[in-house]
């Protein structure tokens, strides 16, 4: 029995109460979803996906599940600035630098698949949290994504975080040491709409 089943249990039919889903487009994860009951649906936006999917969690998705549940949410979606599944920041940067590498597939995934999905999720969420940490390197891309979320068609969500790094970036849930985020951390307004 995995930790989520122990935390959320099973229904009368033996199905896990925690519902897991993930949406992949051409091998890149554009959204990870977790649902467990009634309540608002939050959105967290990280830098790039790891290996969590519709069947398994990773440390980040497990932390997010615990935090959103503790805060009274009925579930959350996890999207990313970059949809490229890798644990290597170097590999993510290489794919994101599509102009230098002539990787038109990466360009299309980033601009025409991932970005519109992130914006739609942000405008549909009850509350939006940003958590890309210091590994998000391209401040122009970050500003573009934020501007797309907070302009255009309403609603224009405020962006929340769980703390800031020394450089002012929104902390990642897996921050270590003295920067670790407590499970009862109150949201901090990162950028008002």
C-alpha positions, 0 to 999 in steps of 0.5 A: 500500500503506497503512502497516498492510499494510507493517507486517503484510503479507499472507497467502498469499491476498493478504489483509491480515493486519491485520483491521479492523472497526467497529460502528455503530448509527444512525450512531454508532460503538460499537466499532472493532476491529483484529486481527492474530494470536494474543495477548490482546485489549486495550480502549482507551476514549477520549472520542468517535470520529473517522472511523476505521472498518472500512476506514480508520485515523486517527492514534489507531487507527494509534498504538493498533495500533502500541502494542498490537502492540509490547506483544504483544497480538493485537488491540484494541477501541476504545470511547468514553465517547460514541459520537458521531462528530465531531472537534468537542468542542462538537458532542459536548457538545451531543449528550451534553447530551440533557436540555437539547436534548430529543434522546432519540435521543442519550440512547438511544444513550448510555445503552442502546446505548453504555454496555452495549457499553463495559461488555461489552467491558471485562469481556471484555478482557484489559486495559483502557486509558483514554485520554480526555484532558482533553476528557472534561468530565463527571466524573459520567459518567466516574465512572458508566462506571468504576463500571459496569465495576468493579462488578456481574457479575465480572470487575472490570477494573483500568483502565490508562493511558499517562500522566496530564494535568496535571489527572489525566485519562488521556492521549490517544494523540495528546497533543502536545509534551512530553506525547507518549506513546512507543510503548514506554510501559509501562502505568500503573495508573489505577484499581484495581478 
